[in-house]
Amino acid sequence: MGDPQSSTGAPRAPEASAAALPLHEGIVRVKVPGEKILPFLARVSLFKNAPKEVVTKVSTLLQGLECADGSEVVSAGKVNDGLGILFSGKAQVLLPSAGGELVPVEELVPGDHFGEVGAVLGKPSPYFVIATDVSRVLWLPAAILQGMMGSVPAVSEALAKGLGERVVAFAGIERHGSLELMTDIEAELLQAVEPVVEGIGPQAALPVADMSGMISFAEVRDFDLSPTVLAMVPTKLIRSFRLLPVKLAGNLLTIAMVNPRDNAALAELKRTLQTVQIAPVAIGLEDFNSALVRLKLLDDSGPKKSGGPRINPDSFQFETIAEQDRAGDARAVGDDAIRLVNRIIAAGLEREASDIHLEPTTQGFRVRFRVNGLLQDWTEPIPASTSLKGVTARIKVLAGLDITERRLPQDGRIGVTAGKREIDLRVSTLPANRGEKIALRILEAAGSTRALEQIFLEPGVLAAARKALNRPYGGIIIAGPTGSGKTSSLYALLNERKVTRPDTNIMMVEDPIEYRLAGVTQVQVNAAAGLGFAQVLRSMLRQDPDVIVVGEMRDEDTAQIALQAAMTGHLLLTSLHANHGLAALQRLENLGAGRALVAQSIHLVLVQRLVRKLCSACRKLEPPAPALLESLVARKIVDKGQQTLPRAVGCDACAGTGYVGRAAVVEALQITDAVREAIAADRPLPDVHNIARESRALVPFIDYARHLLQKQIISASEVLLSLAD
């Protein structure tokens, strides 16, 4: 029962996984009838000497991809979880040179295979494979290929021969290209040969290159970037030498470089940073360029040496204020108030705060920033000449609010441009006993479209999210308390669907619109004009939508219309306030949706809570305190004999807190057939919970938190906080 291989030596097919396929832009999955590709497969070099029964079995396990002209099938620096065989069309193997250019190395024709490094080693590919015509590729998952390598010598021999030829081809390029770069690529390919030839005996052994001195390939998103670490290297050096300081551990500074063998850059870094050791890693040119844009390092408004302001408050441009009106504002509220508001906003952006609070006190007012879920006081002095009334008046003018109204709460919005950053500030005023309290919510569209891998860190939950997202219909619910990151997750799901399926008509209704998304029709609810969620949804369904996004389920009409749309051919994404998976379904019942409608329309419920992430530069594994260990053991998170657990320490990279950013602890409930039947049959919710748990349709908070603890992403205390009810 546990044997992964069939009697023919070919492994059984693993469960289909979207993550195993290179579904980049321009690539779609297609059906591959085994009987049609069997004659082709018997002729390709990889299988022509293999037993007929193996070829027959493999023909049923291959997955088909249709690739547009110019699409990227295999990416340098990324792991491809399988081997590609070109079935039709044309493709090209390209090497990234030291200067960032792509060097053509090999033309691929039908029958050629590629992607050996990822499929055999599970390591990033050293080369790109780009379709140069509309092409079809047969994709063999890595697990199947690795199973055959030990049991089908003909396949191992063909794979080793192909690898050897590719090494020779790269060596030929070496004589005309960058010697150091080609040596690294050649070494990776030869390392891939080694496990292959072990399976076919010493007679086919090939020389294996010395791997000492290899520089690993990484991606910028693999690191928790800290403003303090970025500020260690002057922006001018970052742009000139195309490098980024990405991690500080003790006195070891990891530098991500487009050309990690640039001796001039390394020498300049050592001269500038004399107190640390430099550890270079390689990154792609596109990755570096996108990081420059994301980190605002294309101009001098980015991170500089510590001690100086990283954002110039005087550079702000506000949407609601015209240049000619600035003099009038200065007379109304005073120059000091104008400058102070700009400084407060700049300080919030530098700290990557989610909210700014201005609170009246007996002495005047105080400013606090919510960073990683915790409020921090602003320690800079506030000019004695500046009063809360002047600051409040300035903010109201920017937000288009009534500056004379101090007895009623008001809500507004401020649009700010800081360099290349486009920021929205949601303004809320509240009359208090000592004056008006102001809260500013900071929203930035550039940070709203994170990859799903950066949000759902547990593989099972990530696979469930992508499976539901790739369905043509059904509902995905993101639930959780206020401030748990529901909107960020909703936008990340929406962005992935938009990128992987650009032919999709996406329509969204929100109150208010959080971020502006290109390629998405966004509608703002207007209660004053009688335009509510239900009215917008009814009109949306007449606009031929593929995906419908409802910012939040709030009333019975909205729930009914949205769930019926999810059941009748539309993909629905929405959010709810609920504390666990079954509570989300109960909330839909409270909104008037019957059990049968909920069971048929919803496919996935994701409930999340935010916890602080450990700083990767200073976290330590230490023996836990006895009381902490007892609490973890009582909840069955760790065993009683657990020796060490990750702990927050504090360093320059995390400003002494021990934490950088936040992570979501998620409960995922998939509505499988068994769960759907239980819901539709009006079974009690505890019974539905047990059925989901037994059938593994439910990934509870405790399992997800345990995974984050094992990966040293969060501390033991944060695990307990995430599980507190």
N, C-alpha and C positions, 0 to 999 in steps of 0.2 A: 504493500500500500504506500510505503514511503519512498519507493524506487522512482526516481524522476525520469527513467528511461524506458523506452519500449523494447520489445524483443528484437527489433531491428537495429538497435543501437542509437536511434535518433530519439531525443528527449520528447516528452509530451509537451504540448503547447502550454505556456504559462497563461495566466489570465490576461486578457487584453488590457493594455495600459497605454493611455495617451502619452504618458511621460516617456515611454520607451521609443516613441516614434519622433523623428525630427520634423514636427509640424510647425515649421517656421512660416513666415509670410510667403505666399505663392505655392505652398505645398498642401495638398489635401489627401486624405486617406481614400483609397478606392478598393473595391472588391477584387479579389484575385481568384478566379476559378482554377482549382488545382489541375484539372484535366487539360486546360489550355496552355499552361506553362510547363507541363511535364516534359514535352519534347525539347523545349528550349533549355530547361534545367539540365537535361541529360547531356547537352553539348557544351555547357560552360566549363571552363578549366577547373573550377572548384569541385565539380561533382562528376565529371565525365568518367573517372575511374572508380567511382564509388559504387557499391552494390545497388542493384536496381530497386530493392525494397527500401533502402535508405532514401534514395532520390524521390521515390513515390511518397514516402512519409514527409519529407521536407517540403514537398510541393503543397502540402495541406497546412503547413505551419508558417509559410511566408506571408507577410503583410504588404499590401500594395500602396504605393505613393505616386501621385501624379504631381509633377514638378513643372512650374511655369518657367519660361525662359528667363535666366538670370537669378533664379531662386537658389538659396544657400542650403545644400543638402547636409553637408558636414561643415562644422565651424572650427577653425583653428582656436585652440585654447579652451574648447568645451568638450565634454565627454559625450560621445555618441554611443548609446546603449544598444549597439547592434552592428551588423555588417550589411552594406548595401550592394546589390547586384543590378547593374544597369540593364533594363529589359528592352527599352526603346529610347530613341533620341540620342543626344550627345551631352557630355559633361567634361569638365576640365579640373585637373588637380592644380592648385595654386599654393605657393609658399609665401608667407609673409617675410619680406626681407628686413634687414636691420633698419632701413629707412622708413619702413611702414608700407612700402609698395608691395603689390602681389606679383610674384614671378610665376608665369605658366611653366609647368613641369611635365605634364602628361595629359594626353587626350584620351578620354574614356569612350569606348564604343560598347554596344550591347554585348553582354557576357562578362565584361570586366567587373571586378569587385573592388570595394574601398571601405575605409573605416576600421582597419585592423587594430589600431592602437586602442581605440575605445572598446571594441568588441572583445579583444583578448585580454588587455591589461586593465580596462576600466579607468584609463588615464586620458587627459585631454589630448585631442588630435593635434599633431604638429602642422597640419595642412588643411586648406579649404577644399571642398568639392562644390563646384558651381555648375548648375545646368546651363548649357549653352544653346539649348533648344527645348521645346516642349518635350518632356521626357517622362518615362515611367521607371520606377525603381522598385525592386523586390527587396524587402527589408527582413533580414533574419535576426531575431532577437539574440542578444549576447549569450543568454543562458543556454539556448539551443546549440549555438556554435561551440561553446565551451564543453558541452556534454559530448558532442561528436568528436572533439579533438582527442579525447582519450579512448574512444571506442571505434572510430573509423579512420584508420591510418591513411587512406587515400585522400581524405579531406585535409588532414594535418599536413601531408606532404605537399599538396597543391597550395595550401595557405603559406607554408614556409617558402616555397618556390616563388610565389608572387611577392612575398615580403622581400626576398633576396633581390629580385629584379627592381623593386622600388628603391631599395637601398642603393643599388648601382646607379639608377637614374639620378638620385639625389646627389650621389658622389660626383657625377658628371657636371651637375649644376654647380657644385662646390668649387670647381676650378675656375668658374667665371663669376661666382657670386661672393657672398660673405662667408669666409672660411669658418668663422666661429659659429654662425647661425646654422650652417649646414651640418657641422659636426654634431650639434645638439639634436637636430632633427634625425640625423642618421643614427645617433645613439638610441633615441626613443624607438625607432623602427627596429633596430637590432635587439633591443630589449623585448620587443613584442615577439621577435623570432624565437627567443630562447625557450619560453614555455611551450611553443608549438613543436619545436624539434625534439623536446624531451619526450613528447608523446609518440614520436615515430622512429626513435632509435638513434644511435650515434652515427650511423652511416650517412645521415643527412645533416649532421651538425654544421652550423655556420659559426664563424667567429663573432663574438659578442663584444661590443665596444665597452671601454671603461666608462662607467657612469659618474665617476668622481668629477666634481666641479659643475654638475648640471644645475641650471637655474630653472626653478619650477615656474609654470605658467599659472596665472591667477586672474580673477576678475575683481574689479574695484568693489563690487557689491558683497564680496566675501568678507570684507572687513567692516568693523564698526568705526566709521570715520569720526574723529573727534576734532572740533575746532582748535583745541590746544595743540594737538599733534600736527595738524595742517599748518598752524602758525609757526612751527619750528623751522620751516624752510621758506625763504622769501618767495613771493609770488613770481618775481622775475625769473628765478631759477626753475620754478615749476613749469613755466611756459617755455623757457628757452631750451631746457633739456628734456622736456616731456616726461615728467616724473611726478609722483605724488607720495608724500609720507602717509602711510596708512595704518601703522601699528607701532606702539611703543611698549616694550616689555622689559622692565628694568632699564638697562642702558643699551638695549638692542632695538634699533629703529629699522622697521621694514619699509623699504622704498619700492613702490611699484613703478616700473620704468618701461617705456616703449622699446628702448634699446638698453637692456641691462648690462651690456658689455661696453658701454660708452665710458671709456677710461677718463675722459675729460670731465664728464658729469660726476663720476665717482670721486675724482680728486677734488673737485669744487665742493662737493658735499662734505668730504672729510675736513676740508679747510674751514668750512662754515660751521660744522657741527663737531667740534673737537672732543666733546664729552660723551659722545655715544658711538656705538659701532653700527656700521651700515650693513643691512642684509637685503640685497636686491631681489625682486621677483619680476617676472615679465608680465606685461599686460598688452592687449591689442590697442592699435592706434584709435579705432572707433570708440573703444571703451574709455580710453583716456580723454578723447575729445568730448564725449557725452558727460564725463565726470567734470570737466572744466565748466561746461554749461550749467550742470546741476549745482556745483559748488560755487558758482558765480566768480570764477577765477579768470575770466577772459578780460577783465579790466582790473583796475587797482582798488576796487571796492571789496575785494575778497580778503581772506585771512592774511594778516601780517604778523610781524613779530609781536609776542605777547606784551601787553602794556598799552598798546595803541588801539583806537577804535577800529573795528573791522567794517562797520557800516557808517557812512557819513550821514548824519541826521539832516544836514543842509541839502542833501541831494534828492530828498523825497519830492515826488510829484503826486499831487492828490487829484483824483478824477473830478471831484465836486467843486474844485476851486480853480477859477481862471486866474492867470497871472495878474490881470488888471485889478482883480478883487483883493489881492494880498494886502495892499496898503490900507484898504478899508478895514480888513480884519485886524491888522496890527493896531489900528486906532481903537477898535472895539474891545479887544481882549488883551492887548499889550504884547510887545515883542518877547518879553520873558516867558509868557505862557505859550506862545507859538514855539519858541526854541525848546522849552521843557517837554511839550507833548512830542515833538520830534525825537528828543533824546530818549523818552520813555519807550516809544515804539521801536527805535533802533535797539535799545537794550533787550526788549522782548524778542526781536528777531535774532539777535546774536546768541541768546540763550536757547533758541529753538523752543520757546515757550508756546503752549497752546492757548493760554489766556493771560490777560493783563487786568489786574484789579486796582482801582483807585478808590480808597476807602476813607471817609471823613473820620477824624479823631479830634480829641479835645485840643491838641496842639496845632492842628491843621489837617493834614492828610498823609497817608502812607501809600506806597506802591508795592504791589506783590506780583510775582510771576509764577504761573503754574508750569513747572518743568518736570517731566516724567511722572506726572500725577501728584506732585507735592508742591506746596506753595513756598516760594522763597522771597524774602524781603529784598527790596532794592536798597543798597547801602550808600548810594551816591547822595550827596547833599542836595536838598531842594532849596532854591533861592528864597530868602525870607520875603522878598517882594512879590512872590507868586502865590496866589491863593487858589483854593480848590474851585472857587466860583469862576476864576479866569480860565483854568484848565478845562473845566466842564463846558464853559461857553465855547472854547476853541474846538473841542471834540464835537459839540452839537452843530457848530457851523459846518465842520467837515462832513458830518453825517447827514446834513440837510434837515436837522431837527429844529424845533421851536426853542430858541434860547430863553424866551420869557416864561416858558412853562416849567415850573419847579415842583408842582404838586402831584403830577401824574407821571407814571413810568412811560418811557418812550423807547422805541427800537429803530435802528437805522443801520446804514452800511457806509464804510469808507473804502474807496479803492486807492491803493498806494502802489507807486512804482519806485523801487529802490534799485538803481542800476538796471540789471536785466531781470529782476524779480518782479512778478506781478502778484500782489497780495491783496486779499480782502480782509477787512476788519469788521466784524459784526458788533454793533454797539448796542448796549442795553443800559438805560439809566433807571435808577430806583430811588425815590425820595426816602431819606432816612432821618433820624432825629437830629443829626449834626450836619446835614447837608445831603447832597445827592451822591450815591455810590455809582461808579461807572465800571462796567465789565466789558472788555474787548476780547472777542474770540478771533484768533489769528488763523486764517485759512489761506493756503497756498496751493494752487492747482498743480505746480511742478512736483509737489510731494504727495499728491493724491493717487498717483498711478504706479504704485509699487508692484513688483512681480508677486505672483501668488506664493512663490517659494519663500519670499521674505515675510509673509504673513502666516501661512499655515506651515509650521515647521515639523509637523508629524507626518510621515509619508502616507499613512492610511487616510488621514483627513484631506491631505492635498489631492490624493487620487480620487476620493469621493467628490470633492469640489469640482475637479475637472470633468469627471464622468457626468455629473449633473449639468455642468455648463455646456457640454457638447451635445446634450439632448436637444431635439427640435422643439420640445414643449415641456411643460411642468414648472413647478414653483421651487425657488430656492429662497429660504428665509434666513436672514441674518438677525439674530436676536441678542439681547444683552441689556444691562442697565445703561443709564445715561453716561456718556463719556467712556464707553468701552471700545470705541473704534469701529462701530458698526458701519458708519459712512465710509471710512477708509477701506474696509473689506468689500463693501458693496461696489465702490468705484474700481477696486483692483479686479474683481470678478468681471465687471463690465468692460474694463480696458482689455483684459485677456480675450474676451469674446470678440471685441471689436477688432483686435489685431489678428486673431486666428481665423475669423470669418468676416473679412472686410465687405462681403456681399450682403451683410445683414442690415436691415432697417431697424434702428434702435430708437425708441421713444421713451422719454423720461418725464415724470411729473414730481415736483418737489415743492416744499414750503419750509424755508426758502431754497433757491438753487445754491448749493454749496460751492461747487467748482464748475467752471466752463469747460466742457469737453468737446473737442473737435470731432465731427462725424456723428454726433448724437443730437437729436432734436430734444431740447429741454424746455419744459413748460412750467411757469411759475403760477402757483395757486394765488388767486385774488379773491378773497372772501368778500371784500367790499363790493366787488362787481358781480358777485354770485357765481364765481368760477371756483368750484371746489374740486377735490380729488375725483369724486364720482363723475362730475360733468366732464372733466378732462379725459378720464378713462373712456367714457362712452364715445367721445369724438376720436380718440386715439385708435380705437378698434376699427374705425372707418378709414384709417390712413395706411392700411396694409402693413402693420408692424410685424417684425419677426421676434423682437425682444421688447418687453414692456418693463419699465423700472418704476416702481412706486416708492417714493422716498420713505414713507411710513404708513402702515395700516392704522387708520384712526377711527373709522366709522363703519357701520354695517353695510351701506351701499358700496363703499370702496372695496371691502373684503369680498362681497358677493361677486361684483363685476370682475375683479382681478383673478379670483380663483376660477371662475368659469372660463376666463380667457386662457388661464394656464392649462385647463383641462381640454380646451378645444383647439390646440395647435399653436400656442404662443409660449415662449419662454418668459417666465415671470421672475424678477428679482425684487425683493422688498425687505423691509426691516420691521421689527416689532420690539416692544419692551417685554422681555421675559427672562427668567433666571436659569431655566434649563430647557432641554428639548421638548419634553412633554408639556411643559407650561406654555410653550409657544403654540402648540396645537390647541391647548385649552383656551388660550387667548383668542384664537380664531373662532372657537365655539362661542365664546362670550360676545364676539362681534356678529353673531347670528349665522355663521357658516355651519351647516350640518356636518355630522361625522362623515357621511358618504362623500360629500363634496371635498372635504379636507383630505380624505384618504386618496381620492382619485387625482387631485390636483397638485399636491405637494410631493416632491421627490427628495428634498434634503433640507434639514434644519441645522444651522450652525449657530451655536450660542457661545459668546466669548466674554472673557474678562481680561483686563490688562494688568500685567505685573511688570516690575522693573527688570531689565536685562543686566546681567553682570558685565562689568567692563572686562573685555578679553585681555587687556594689557596687564591687569593686576590681580585678577581672581586667583584664589589659592585653594588647594585641596587640603583640608585639615580635619582632624578628628572632631566630630560634632559634640556639642554639649549634651550631657545625659538626658536632660529634660526634653531637648529638641529631638534627640534620637527616639525617645519613648513616644513622642507625639507622632513621628513619622512611622514608626513600627506599628502603633495602634491603628493607623489608617492604612496599613499594608502598602506603604509607598516604598520602604526599604526593608531589608532583612535586619534582624537584631544584630548580626555580626558585621554590619556596615562599618568599615574602618575610617573612611574619609568622605567628606562632602564638600562641594564648592562653597566658598565664602567670599563676600565682598571685602575688599581691603581699602582701596583708595589710592589714586596716583594723580599725576598731572593731567593725564589723558581724560580723566573723568572728574576733574576738579575736586578730588579728594572724597567723592561720594561712594565710589565702588560700583556705580551703575552708569550705563550709557543707553539711553533709549528705553523703549518698552516692548514687550512681546505679548501676544494674545495667548491665553490658555483657553482652549476650545473644546466644547462638547459637540460631537457630530452625530446626528440621527438620520440614517438613510431609511427612507420609506420603501422597504423591500416588500415582496408579495406577502410574506408572513405578517409583517407589521401592518401592511395595508388592510389585510383581512381582519386583523384584530381590531383596528380602529373602526372599520366599517361595520363590524359586528357589535359595536358599542361595549366592547370589553372594558373593564375598569382600567384606569391609567397605570396603576401598579402592574397589572397583568401585561399591558402593552410594553412597559419598561422591561419586564423579565423576558418577554419574547424577543425584544430587540437585543438585549444583552446576550442571550443564549445563542442567537443567530449571528452575532457579531455585526449587527447593523448599527450598534451604538458604540461610539468611542466616548466614554465618560471623561469628565474633567480630570479625574484622578489618574487615568492612564496617560492622558496628554501631558499633565504636569510632571508625571514620573519620567516621561521621555525627555522633557526639557531639563530636568534635574540631571539625568544621566549624561546628557550632552553638555552639561555645565553652562547652559544658557541662563538659567535662573538659580537663585540660592534656595536653600531648604526653607528659610523663613518665608520667602515669596510663594513657595509651593503651598504652605499652610494658609497663607492669606488668600490665595486663589480658590481654596476649597472651603473657606469659611462661609456658612449660610446665614 
